[in-house]
Amino acid sequence: RHGNSDGGSMQSEGSMPCQGAAAWSVLVFAAASVASALQLHDMSFCWADVARSMVDLSEDGLALGASRSERAAPTEETVAAMSSVVESSRTGLDDKLLHYAKEMCCSGPRRHNCNLFASRCDPPEAHPGFGELCWMHKEGRSAAWLLAACCDGDAYELQMTPTPAWMVQEIHDDLVQWSATKVTREKLDVAEQQFGEHLCRLSVQNGYLRKGDTPGCVPRPFGPPIVRDIMAAVDSLLGAGLISRDLDFLVVSYDFAPALPADIPVFAHGAGRCQHSVIMLPLNDCLGGLVDECHQELVRAGYYKGRRLAENLRKATIAENRLVWRGMVRRPARCEGGAGSCQCAKEAVAQNFSQLKRWPRFRLLDMARRFPHLIDARGRCSLTRENAGDCNLAMADGPAWLGAGFDDPPGFAWERYLFHASVDATAYNTLANWRPLLLGRVLVKQESHIRVAWFRHGLRPHEHYVPARFDLADVPQRIAEARANTSEPERIRKKGFFFGWRYLRQCQLYARLHVAAALNRYADLQDF
């Protein structure tokens, strides 16, 4: 799912939660089995029927949802607050569909699984005969829309949760430079034509979401599914009534765009440090539900119960006072220039070892061999020994250990380590940014050439995490100093954990609120 993963999806037997998506693969297999068994390959079938069948199957064997007897009835206040939304959602929809949506989704565990399922499915064109499970349209409404419109709990949370002040400030910073700009459809047409290779045009007309047909809108076989996750977020916001105006906007479909239009803003998950025409949206690991899933795994493992939670709220008891990192050795992305001349690009695959040893991820692996008392970093160039990956020709004159890969012992656990490294590869990390905050550990984050949302006014250096240079040359000194002055990392650890406890437990919810606030501010710029 994440082509630029930090290694969070690489499984270790006996490892702690938040390492991969093995359970998700079981769910995908179960969904495909149900779809095949019922021969539901036509876009006219009722998505909720299949969703309910999936939960029935999970209750029999996979234990992915709560039993019907455990469903919590909505309170009178919830019903009163949401009655208008629920009633309005009935227009054009049959009662059976609404009944099944409520039956299946409107309790905590079920709603969580249902949301993950809806946001993670690829659109139909990516997997004919299976994508319809999530992206089937009933009277033009997608599954994500139905979940928000039909489930009181989803709509209630979206409508009643305030947008944090730091999030509003980040959106303001992105849009303030465009306050005198008018976004016209003529400008959007030109930008779509010139930059359609990596931009996808999305529009909302009369409450319906539509996707463009440029190459940037076509699902890719690898990497984060950016357009899909943004579409699912917009559909859920439409269903909950948080977006009411027509919209026409452009989304960067890659990790970042090498070049961007100069006269209108675009939306992106990642932007070069010198690119200033971007409205930042939360990373797809939040929008797509990966961080929520990580949190749920920790809950199931009892990580937040009793003594373990108390330890996180006070001073944590840590077994390994070292920095940990696992992942793939990949070429970095670099940005050069200033406003109007900014150019961002991925480095070419390594042609020799001299090129490879400048890459930050390789440098961290090399440091771990020179400073094993400070750093525990392990990685590989490829998942298979037959493929050199980005290391390419450098394998011939590189160290032998580089091609050997690694296997963690059965007792490996992320929670044992105090310091956790986040090192960008071709763009930005996935779980490496969030896992330590959920675990109550110290995030050591590389100052990357690619900037992302929530790391400006939300998460701040020296307050919520320890910053490190792009080349990581200061990492050994940072760790040694932190170990000598324990009060400073403990202060940062607590601040980071409180952020994770407050926002990352519902990362998808806050990510969607961010999208809503950004799009509603953007709508003020539109001139049509």
C-alpha positions as CSV (number, residue, x, y, z in Angstrom):
1,R,0.0,0.0,0.0
2,H,2.8,2.4,0.8
3,G,5.5,2.4,-1.8
4,N,7.6,4.8,0.2
5,S,7.2,3.0,3.5
6,D,9.7,3.5,6.3
7,G,9.7,-0.2,7.0
8,G,6.5,-0.1,9.1
9,S,4.9,-2.7,6.9
10,M,7.8,-5.2,7.2
11,Q,6.7,-7.9,9.6
12,S,8.8,-9.3,12.4
13,E,7.5,-12.4,14.1
14,G,6.7,-11.7,17.7
15,S,6.8,-8.0,17.1
16,M,4.7,-5.3,18.7
17,P,1.7,-3.8,16.9
18,C,1.7,-1.1,14.3
19,Q,4.1,-2.9,12.0
20,G,2.0,-4.0,9.1
21,A,-1.3,-4.8,7.6
22,A,-1.6,-8.6,7.9
23,A,-5.1,-8.4,9.3
24,W,-6.0,-6.1,6.4
25,S,-4.9,-8.8,3.9
26,V,-7.3,-11.2,5.6
27,L,-10.1,-8.7,5.3
28,V,-9.4,-8.1,1.6
29,F,-9.4,-11.9,1.0
30,A,-12.7,-12.3,2.9
31,A,-14.2,-9.4,0.9
32,A,-13.1,-10.9,-2.4
33,S,-14.5,-14.3,-1.3
34,V,-17.9,-12.8,-0.5
35,A,-18.0,-10.8,-3.7
36,S,-17.1,-13.8,-5.7
37,A,-19.5,-16.1,-3.9
38,L,-22.4,-13.7,-4.3
39,Q,-21.4,-12.8,-7.9
40,L,-21.8,-9.1,-7.1
41,H,-19.8,-7.6,-9.9
42,D,-22.4,-5.2,-11.1
43,M,-22.4,-1.6,-10.1
44,S,-26.1,-1.7,-9.2
45,F,-25.8,-4.0,-6.2
46,C,-26.2,-2.7,-2.7
47,W,-22.8,-2.1,-1.2
48,A,-24.2,-2.3,2.3
49,D,-25.5,-5.8,1.7
50,V,-22.0,-6.9,0.9
51,A,-20.6,-5.0,3.9
52,R,-23.1,-6.7,6.2
53,S,-22.2,-10.1,4.7
54,M,-18.5,-9.3,5.5
55,V,-19.3,-8.5,9.1
56,D,-21.4,-11.7,9.4
57,L,-18.4,-13.6,8.1
58,S,-16.0,-11.8,10.5
59,E,-18.2,-12.7,13.4
60,D,-18.1,-16.3,12.5
61,G,-14.4,-16.6,12.0
62,L,-12.3,-13.4,11.8
63,A,-13.6,-11.5,14.8
64,L,-13.3,-8.2,13.0
65,G,-16.5,-6.5,14.3
66,A,-18.7,-6.3,17.4
67,S,-21.7,-8.5,17.8
68,R,-25.1,-7.0,17.1
69,S,-26.0,-7.2,20.8
70,E,-23.0,-4.9,21.5
71,R,-24.3,-2.0,19.3
72,A,-24.7,1.1,21.4
73,A,-27.9,3.0,20.7
74,P,-27.4,6.7,19.9
75,T,-28.4,9.1,22.7
76,E,-31.4,11.3,22.4
77,E,-29.1,14.3,22.0
78,T,-27.3,12.6,19.1
79,V,-30.6,11.7,17.4
80,A,-31.9,15.3,17.8
81,A,-28.7,16.9,16.6
82,M,-28.4,14.6,13.5
83,S,-32.1,14.2,12.5
84,S,-31.9,16.8,9.8
85,V,-28.8,15.2,8.3
86,V,-30.2,11.7,8.4
87,E,-33.5,12.8,6.9
88,S,-31.9,14.8,4.1
89,S,-29.7,11.8,3.2
90,R,-32.9,9.8,2.4
91,T,-33.4,11.8,-0.8
92,G,-32.7,9.4,-3.7
93,L,-31.9,6.5,-1.4
94,D,-34.0,3.5,-0.4
95,D,-34.8,2.7,3.2
96,K,-33.2,-0.8,2.9
97,L,-29.8,0.8,2.2
98,L,-30.0,3.2,5.1
99,H,-31.2,0.3,7.4
100,Y,-28.2,-1.9,6.5
101,A,-25.8,1.0,6.8
102,K,-27.0,1.7,10.3
103,E,-27.1,-2.0,11.2
104,M,-23.5,-2.5,10.0
105,C,-21.7,0.7,10.8
106,C,-23.1,2.5,13.7
107,S,-21.2,1.1,16.7
108,G,-17.6,1.8,17.6
109,P,-15.7,-1.3,16.4
110,R,-18.0,-1.9,13.4
111,R,-17.8,1.7,12.3
112,H,-14.0,1.7,12.6
113,N,-13.7,-1.4,10.4
114,C,-16.3,-0.1,8.0
115,N,-14.4,3.2,7.6
116,L,-11.1,1.5,7.1
117,F,-12.7,-0.7,4.5
118,A,-14.3,2.2,2.6
119,S,-11.3,4.3,2.6
120,R,-8.8,1.6,1.6
121,C,-10.5,0.1,-1.4
122,D,-9.1,1.0,-4.7
123,P,-11.5,2.6,-7.2
124,P,-13.2,0.1,-9.6
125,E,-10.9,0.8,-12.5
126,A,-7.9,-0.5,-10.5
127,H,-9.5,-3.9,-9.7
128,P,-12.5,-4.6,-11.9
129,G,-15.0,-6.7,-10.1
130,F,-13.7,-5.9,-6.6
131,G,-13.3,-2.2,-6.3
132,E,-17.1,-1.9,-6.5
133,L,-17.3,-3.1,-2.9
134,C,-16.3,0.4,-1.8
135,W,-16.9,2.6,-4.7
136,M,-20.2,1.4,-5.9
137,H,-22.6,4.3,-6.4
138,K,-26.2,4.4,-5.3
139,E,-27.9,7.3,-7.0
140,G,-24.4,8.7,-7.5
141,R,-23.5,8.4,-3.9
142,S,-20.3,6.5,-2.9
143,A,-19.8,4.3,0.1
144,A,-17.8,7.0,1.9
145,W,-20.7,9.4,1.5
146,L,-23.2,6.8,2.7
147,L,-21.2,6.0,5.8
148,A,-21.1,9.7,6.9
149,A,-24.7,10.4,5.9
150,C,-26.2,7.2,7.3
151,C,-24.2,6.7,10.5
152,D,-25.2,9.1,13.2
153,G,-21.9,8.6,15.0
154,D,-19.8,9.5,12.0
155,A,-21.7,12.6,11.1
156,Y,-22.0,13.6,14.8
157,E,-18.2,13.4,15.3
158,L,-17.4,15.3,12.2
159,Q,-19.9,18.0,12.9
160,M,-19.3,18.4,16.6
161,T,-15.5,18.1,16.8
162,P,-13.9,21.5,16.7
163,T,-11.0,22.1,14.3
164,P,-7.9,22.7,16.4
165,A,-6.4,26.2,16.4
166,W,-3.0,25.0,15.3
167,M,-4.7,23.3,12.3
168,V,-6.5,26.5,11.4
169,Q,-3.2,28.4,11.6
170,E,-1.5,25.9,9.2
171,I,-4.3,26.4,6.7
172,H,-4.1,30.2,7.1
173,D,-0.4,30.1,6.4
174,D,-0.9,28.2,3.2
175,L,-3.7,30.4,1.9
176,V,-2.8,33.9,3.1
177,Q,-0.6,34.5,0.0
178,W,-3.6,33.8,-2.2
179,S,-6.0,36.2,-0.5
180,A,-6.0,38.6,-3.5
181,T,-6.1,35.7,-6.1
182,K,-9.2,34.6,-7.9
183,V,-9.4,30.9,-9.0
184,T,-11.2,30.7,-12.3
185,R,-12.2,27.7,-14.3
186,E,-10.1,29.1,-17.2
187,K,-6.9,29.0,-14.9
188,L,-7.8,25.5,-13.8
189,D,-8.3,24.3,-17.4
190,V,-4.8,25.6,-18.3
191,A,-3.1,24.1,-15.3
192,E,-4.9,20.8,-15.8
193,Q,-3.6,20.7,-19.4
194,Q,0.0,21.7,-18.6
195,F,0.5,19.7,-15.4
196,G,-2.0,16.8,-15.8
197,E,0.8,14.3,-15.6
198,H,0.9,14.7,-11.9
199,L,-2.2,16.7,-11.1
200,C,-5.8,15.4,-10.8
201,R,-8.8,17.6,-11.0
202,L,-11.6,17.1,-8.6
203,S,-14.9,18.9,-8.5
204,V,-18.0,19.1,-6.4
205,Q,-21.2,20.1,-8.2
206,N,-24.6,20.0,-6.5
207,G,-23.2,17.8,-3.7
208,Y,-21.7,15.2,-6.1
209,L,-17.9,14.5,-6.3
210,R,-16.4,14.0,-9.8
211,K,-12.9,13.1,-10.8
212,G,-10.9,14.2,-13.9
213,D,-9.4,12.1,-16.6
214,T,-5.7,13.2,-16.7
215,P,-2.9,10.7,-16.1
216,G,-2.6,12.1,-12.6
217,C,-6.0,10.7,-11.9
218,V,-5.1,7.1,-12.8
219,P,-4.4,4.9,-9.9
220,R,-0.7,3.9,-9.7
221,P,0.5,0.4,-9.0
222,F,2.7,1.6,-6.0
223,G,3.0,4.4,-3.6
224,P,0.4,6.2,-1.4
225,P,-3.1,6.3,-2.9
226,I,-3.4,10.0,-2.5
227,V,-6.2,10.9,-4.9
228,R,-8.3,8.0,-3.6
229,D,-7.9,8.9,0.1
230,I,-8.7,12.6,-0.6
231,M,-11.8,11.5,-2.6
232,A,-13.0,9.3,0.2
233,A,-12.5,12.2,2.7
234,V,-14.4,14.7,0.5
235,D,-17.3,12.2,0.0
236,S,-17.5,11.6,3.8
237,L,-17.6,15.4,4.4
238,L,-20.3,15.8,1.8
239,G,-22.3,13.1,3.5
240,A,-21.9,14.7,6.8
241,G,-22.9,18.1,5.4
242,L,-19.5,19.8,6.2
243,I,-19.0,20.8,2.5
244,S,-22.0,22.7,1.0
245,R,-20.5,24.8,-1.8
246,D,-19.4,23.7,-5.3
247,L,-15.7,23.2,-5.6
248,D,-13.2,22.8,-8.4
249,F,-9.6,22.1,-7.4
250,L,-6.4,20.3,-8.3
251,V,-4.6,17.6,-6.3
252,V,-1.0,16.5,-6.6
253,S,-1.2,12.7,-7.1
254,Y,2.4,11.9,-6.4
255,D,4.5,12.2,-3.2
256,F,5.3,15.7,-4.4
257,A,5.2,17.5,-7.7
258,P,8.4,18.5,-9.6
259,A,6.7,21.6,-10.9
260,L,3.5,23.5,-10.2
261,P,1.3,26.2,-11.7
262,A,2.3,29.6,-10.6
263,D,-1.1,31.4,-10.7
264,I,-3.4,29.2,-8.6
265,P,-2.9,27.0,-5.5
266,V,-3.0,23.2,-5.6
267,F,-3.6,20.7,-2.8
268,A,-0.9,18.2,-1.9
269,H,0.3,15.7,0.8
270,G,3.9,16.8,0.4
271,A,5.6,19.8,-1.0
272,G,9.2,20.9,-1.5
273,R,10.6,23.2,1.1
274,C,10.9,25.9,-1.6
275,Q,7.4,25.3,-3.1
276,H,5.0,27.9,-1.7
277,S,1.9,27.4,-4.0
278,V,0.7,24.4,-2.1
279,I,-2.2,24.0,0.3
280,M,-1.0,21.1,2.5
281,L,-3.4,18.2,3.3
282,P,-2.7,15.6,6.0
283,L,-0.7,12.5,4.9
284,N,-2.6,9.6,3.5
285,D,-1.6,7.4,6.5
286,C,-4.1,9.5,8.5
287,L,-6.6,10.1,5.7
288,G,-6.6,6.4,4.8
289,G,-6.9,5.1,8.3
290,L,-3.5,3.5,8.8
291,V,-2.7,5.5,11.9
292,D,-6.2,4.7,13.4
293,E,-5.5,1.0,12.7
294,C,-2.1,1.3,14.5
295,H,-3.9,2.8,17.5
296,Q,-6.5,0.0,17.5
297,E,-3.8,-2.6,17.4
298,L,-2.3,-1.0,20.5
299,V,-5.7,-1.0,22.2
300,R,-6.2,-4.7,21.5
301,A,-2.7,-5.4,22.8
302,G,-3.7,-3.7,26.1
303,Y,-1.1,-0.9,25.6
304,Y,-3.3,1.8,27.1
305,K,-4.5,-0.1,30.2
306,G,-3.6,0.4,33.8
307,R,0.1,0.5,34.6
308,R,1.3,0.9,31.0
309,L,-0.8,4.0,30.4
310,A,0.3,5.4,33.8
311,E,3.9,4.9,32.8
312,N,3.4,6.9,29.6
313,L,1.7,9.7,31.5
314,R,4.5,9.8,34.0
315,K,8.1,8.9,33.2
316,A,8.3,5.9,30.9
317,T,10.2,2.8,31.8
318,I,12.4,2.0,28.7
319,A,14.5,-1.1,28.1
320,E,16.6,0.3,25.2
321,N,18.0,3.8,25.6
322,R,19.0,3.8,21.9
323,L,17.6,5.1,18.6
324,V,15.8,2.5,16.5
325,W,15.1,2.4,12.8
326,R,14.0,-0.2,10.3
327,G,13.4,0.2,6.6
328,M,14.6,0.2,3.0
329,V,17.7,2.0,1.6
330,R,16.2,4.4,-0.9
331,R,17.2,7.4,-2.8
332,P,16.3,10.7,-1.3
333,A,14.4,13.6,-2.8
334,R,16.0,17.0,-3.0
335,C,14.7,20.5,-3.7
336,E,16.8,23.5,-4.9
337,G,16.0,27.1,-5.7
338,G,13.6,29.7,-4.3
339,A,10.1,31.0,-5.0
340,G,9.4,30.9,-8.7
341,S,12.4,28.7,-9.4
342,C,12.0,25.8,-7.1
343,Q,12.8,22.4,-8.5
344,C,12.3,19.1,-6.7
345,A,13.4,15.7,-7.9
346,K,14.3,12.2,-6.7
347,E,17.9,11.3,-7.0
348,A,18.8,8.7,-9.6
349,V,19.4,5.1,-8.5
350,A,22.9,4.6,-7.3
351,Q,25.6,4.2,-10.0
352,N,28.4,3.6,-7.5
353,F,29.1,3.3,-3.8
354,S,30.3,6.9,-3.5
355,Q,26.8,8.1,-4.5
356,L,25.1,5.6,-2.2
357,K,27.0,6.5,0.9
358,R,25.7,10.1,0.8
359,W,22.1,8.9,1.1
360,P,20.7,9.6,4.6
361,R,19.2,6.1,5.1
362,F,22.5,4.4,4.3
363,R,24.4,6.9,6.5
364,L,22.1,5.9,9.4
365,L,22.8,2.2,8.8
366,D,26.6,2.9,8.7
367,M,26.3,4.9,12.0
368,A,24.6,2.0,13.7
369,R,27.7,-0.1,12.9
370,R,30.0,2.6,14.3
371,F,27.9,3.5,17.3
372,P,26.0,0.4,18.3
373,H,25.6,1.6,21.9
374,L,23.6,4.6,20.5
375,I,21.8,3.4,17.4
376,D,20.0,0.2,16.4
377,A,19.3,0.6,12.7
378,R,18.8,-2.2,10.2
379,G,17.7,-2.1,6.6
380,R,18.0,-3.6,3.1
381,C,18.1,-2.5,-0.5
382,S,15.3,-4.7,-1.6
383,L,12.8,-7.3,-0.4
384,T,14.6,-9.9,-2.5
385,R,18.3,-10.6,-2.8
386,E,17.9,-10.9,-6.6
387,N,16.9,-7.3,-6.8
388,A,19.3,-4.5,-5.9
389,G,16.6,-1.9,-5.7
390,D,17.7,1.7,-5.6
391,C,21.2,0.6,-4.5
392,N,21.6,-0.7,-8.1
393,L,25.3,-0.8,-9.2
394,A,26.5,0.3,-5.8
395,M,26.0,-3.2,-4.5
396,A,29.1,-4.4,-6.4
397,D,31.6,-2.2,-4.4
398,G,29.4,-1.7,-1.3
399,P,29.9,-3.5,2.1
400,A,28.8,-7.1,2.3
401,W,26.4,-6.4,5.1
402,L,24.3,-4.2,2.8
403,G,23.2,-7.1,0.7
404,A,22.6,-9.5,3.6
405,G,19.4,-7.8,4.8
406,F,18.4,-8.4,8.4
407,D,16.1,-10.5,10.5
408,D,14.9,-9.2,13.9
409,P,14.9,-11.6,16.8
410,P,11.4,-12.9,18.0
411,G,11.5,-10.5,21.0
412,F,11.9,-7.3,18.9
413,A,9.3,-4.7,19.9
414,W,9.2,-1.0,19.0
415,E,8.1,0.0,22.5
416,R,11.4,-1.2,24.0
417,Y,13.2,1.8,22.4
418,L,13.2,5.3,23.7
419,F,14.2,7.1,20.5
420,H,12.6,6.4,17.1
421,A,14.0,7.8,13.9
422,S,12.0,9.1,11.0
423,V,14.1,9.3,7.8
424,D,12.5,10.3,4.5
425,A,13.3,8.3,1.4
426,T,11.9,9.4,-1.9
427,A,9.4,11.6,-0.1
428,Y,7.9,11.3,3.3
429,N,7.5,8.5,5.9
430,T,4.4,6.7,6.9
431,L,4.1,5.2,10.4
432,A,7.6,6.4,11.5
433,N,6.2,9.9,12.0
434,W,3.3,8.7,14.3
435,R,4.2,5.4,15.9
436,P,6.5,6.9,18.6
437,L,3.9,9.4,19.5
438,L,1.3,6.7,20.0
439,L,3.8,4.6,22.0
440,G,4.9,7.5,24.2
441,R,8.4,7.5,22.8
442,V,10.7,10.3,21.4
443,L,10.5,11.0,17.7
444,V,13.8,12.0,16.1
445,K,12.8,13.5,12.8
446,Q,15.0,14.3,9.9
447,E,14.8,17.9,8.5
448,S,13.7,16.8,5.0
449,H,13.5,18.7,1.7
450,I,9.8,17.6,1.6
451,R,7.5,19.3,4.1
452,V,4.2,17.9,5.3
453,A,1.2,19.0,7.2
454,W,1.0,19.0,11.0
455,F,4.7,19.6,11.5
456,R,4.5,23.4,11.5
457,H,2.0,24.6,14.2
458,G,0.9,21.1,15.4
459,L,4.1,19.3,16.0
460,R,7.1,21.6,16.7
461,P,10.8,20.8,16.8
462,H,12.4,20.7,20.3
463,E,8.9,20.6,21.8
464,H,7.2,17.5,20.4
465,Y,10.2,15.9,18.6
466,V,14.0,16.1,18.3
467,P,15.1,17.5,14.9
468,A,18.0,16.1,13.0
469,R,20.0,17.4,10.0
470,F,19.1,16.2,6.5
471,D,22.4,14.2,6.3
472,L,21.9,12.9,9.9
473,A,25.5,13.8,10.7
474,D,24.3,15.2,14.1
475,V,22.3,12.1,15.2
476,P,25.0,10.4,17.3
477,Q,25.6,13.6,19.2
478,R,21.9,14.3,19.6
479,I,21.3,10.8,21.1
480,A,24.4,11.0,23.4
481,E,23.3,14.5,24.7
482,A,19.7,13.3,25.3
483,R,21.0,10.3,27.3
484,A,23.1,12.6,29.4
485,N,20.3,15.1,30.1
486,T,17.3,12.9,30.7
487,S,14.9,15.7,31.6
488,E,14.9,17.2,28.1
489,P,13.9,14.0,26.2
490,E,11.3,13.2,28.9
491,R,9.7,16.6,28.4
492,I,9.6,16.1,24.6
493,R,8.3,12.5,25.1
494,K,5.4,13.7,27.2
495,K,4.5,16.5,24.8
496,G,4.6,14.1,21.9
497,F,2.5,11.5,23.7
498,F,-0.1,14.0,24.6
499,F,-0.4,15.1,21.0
500,G,-0.8,11.5,20.0
501,W,-3.3,10.8,22.7
502,R,-5.3,13.9,21.7
503,Y,-5.3,13.7,17.9
504,L,-3.7,10.6,16.5
505,R,-6.1,8.2,18.2
506,Q,-8.6,9.7,15.8
507,C,-6.2,10.6,13.0
508,Q,-8.7,10.0,10.2
509,L,-11.3,12.2,11.9
510,Y,-8.9,15.1,12.3
511,A,-7.5,14.6,8.9
512,R,-10.9,15.0,7.4
513,L,-11.6,18.1,9.5
514,H,-8.4,19.5,8.1
515,V,-9.6,18.8,4.5
516,A,-13.0,20.4,5.3
517,A,-11.4,23.6,6.7
518,A,-8.9,23.9,3.8
519,L,-11.6,23.3,1.1
520,N,-14.0,25.8,2.7
521,R,-11.3,28.4,2.8
522,Y,-10.3,27.6,-0.7
523,A,-13.9,28.1,-1.9
524,D,-13.6,31.8,-0.9
525,L,-11.0,32.2,-3.7
526,Q,-13.2,30.7,-6.4
527,D,-14.6,33.1,-9.0
528,F,-17.4,31.1,-10.7
